[in-house]
Amino acid sequence: MIRGKNIILRLTRRDDLPEIHRLMENLETRGEFWPLGIRSLSKLSQDFDSDGFWAQDHGFLQITDLDGRLIGNIGFFQGTPGGEWFETGYRIYRPEDRGKGYMTEALRMFSAYIFTLKHFPRLQLCAHPDNAGSCRVAEKCGFTREGILRKSFFLHGEWHDTVVYSMLAEEAAAWADVIPDGEVQS
């Protein structure tokens, strides 16, 4: 568990799965930029059983408030097969939790953590160009806008562009500057 000022990043627990499934399958609240695909609870459980959503080449942490209420998730995965870098992805589950700074804090903490945990040169993230909130989070956290991937994302029956952002390891905030106690709590 990584405790920040307003949030906690932690591994997913088996008892989280029903609530995560309920939050992820609600197409009305997931946001206009999130893909429409839905995973069954049994498939979500099966995926959890294989690695607990945390492995050498991918992983997702749950974002909670300080009282333990699920807010969203953030993670890393191999963006390009064979690439020596990772991509990050994140989401806030409920509309009422968006715009409150939770994801900015989560991305700062997660970036410092993942660059400390793994030794790779770059962390990349992609967002829809019209997703002003996600683009603002990336920029506030020190990610550099690199360009546009044209017609790279299929959503709601149409091809869309993607904005690419990156952060190099040497640009990431220092662990001690982001994490109040400077270490992961158990």
Secondary structure, 3 states (H helix, E strand, C coil): CEECCCEEEECCCHHHHHHHHHHHHCCCCCCCCCCCCCCCHHHHHHHHHHHCCECCCEEEEEEEECCCCEEEEEEEECCCCCCCCEEEEEEECCHHHCCCCHHHHHHHHHHHHHHHHCCCCEEEEEECCCCHHHHHHHHHCCCEEEEEEEEEEEECCEEEEEEEEEEEHHHCCCHHHHCCCCCCCC
